[in-house]
Amino acid sequence: GENVEQHPSTLSVQEGDSAVIKCTYSDSASNYFPWYKQELGKRPQLIIDIRSNVGEKKDQRIAVTLNKTAKHFSLHITETQPEDSAVYFCAAKGGRRALTFGSGTRLQVQP
Amino acid sequence: DAMVIQNPRYQVTQFGKPVTLSCSQTLNHNVMYWYQQKSSQAPKLLFHYYDKDFNNEADTPDNFQSRRPNTSFCFLDIRSPGLGDAAMYLCATSRAGSGDNEQFFGPGTRLTVL
């Protein structure tokens, strides 16, 4: 089955700095890579996703890059704000399989 | 609003007393998932229905069962809850098909086992 590894497990940045979270996956059949943000006690919320026919996608301050050859994808948050503080999960999916999640990154943005 | 609804939001049960959690969706999605999430961990897939096809994860304990009587509803039954089953249970849905992979999560049910 699919295995997704996520790093770092915790990340602390100053407000206004950039944050980068990286994930690797094992199954070359995976073709969908979402990123979820989860605040304490709330459901995971999709913030951005990318499919395997695209190398990069951007939505305002958030961008995701995908390297299919190396089987890794990354989340980039620019101009971080305190409200970006949360746990972020990457995930991978292919075919009829359910999402396989990474272990999560706790992002703390210091004001 | 089309959405994924879970009831109850909070459930307290006693050790060994069966409990049922419910999920309904108005998205008309054909795939429904149940995840277990413990504090500071990633959601762990328990099982999912692809239409009426039930898919159990290999490491899901027999204590956990699921029913999907129709497209809109899915239930998680925990036959004999143990202290280790205390967690947030998340239901999610998706529409299977080319380009339709996004999973929509419900708000979750937080289960406490006394």
Chai-1 contact restraints between the chains, C-beta under 6 A:
chainA,res_idxA,chainB,res_idxB,connection_type,confidence,min_distance_angstrom,max_distance_angstrom,comment,restraint_id
A,Y32,B,N101,contact,1.0,0.0,6.0,A-B,restraint_1
A,R43,B,F105,contact,1.0,0.0,6.0,A-B,restraint_2
A,R43,B,P107,contact,1.0,0.0,6.0,A-B,restraint_3
A,R43,B,G108,contact,1.0,0.0,6.0,A-B,restraint_4
A,P44,B,F105,contact,1.0,0.0,6.0,A-B,restraint_5
A,F89,B,A42,contact,1.0,0.0,6.0,A-B,restraint_6
A,K93,B,N101,contact,1.0,0.0,6.0,A-B,restraint_7
A,R96,B,Y50,contact,1.0,0.0,6.0,A-B,restraint_8
A,A98,B,Y33,contact,1.0,0.0,6.0,A-B,restraint_9
A,A98,B,L45,contact,1.0,0.0,6.0,A-B,restraint_10
A,A98,B,H48,contact,1.0,0.0,6.0,A-B,restraint_11
A,L99,B,Q103,contact,1.0,0.0,6.0,A-B,restraint_12
A,F101,B,A42,contact,1.0,0.0,6.0,A-B,restraint_13
A,F101,B,P43,contact,1.0,0.0,6.0,A-B,restraint_14
A,S103,B,A42,contact,1.0,0.0,6.0,A-B,restraint_15
A,G104,B,A42,contact,1.0,0.0,6.0,A-B,restraint_16
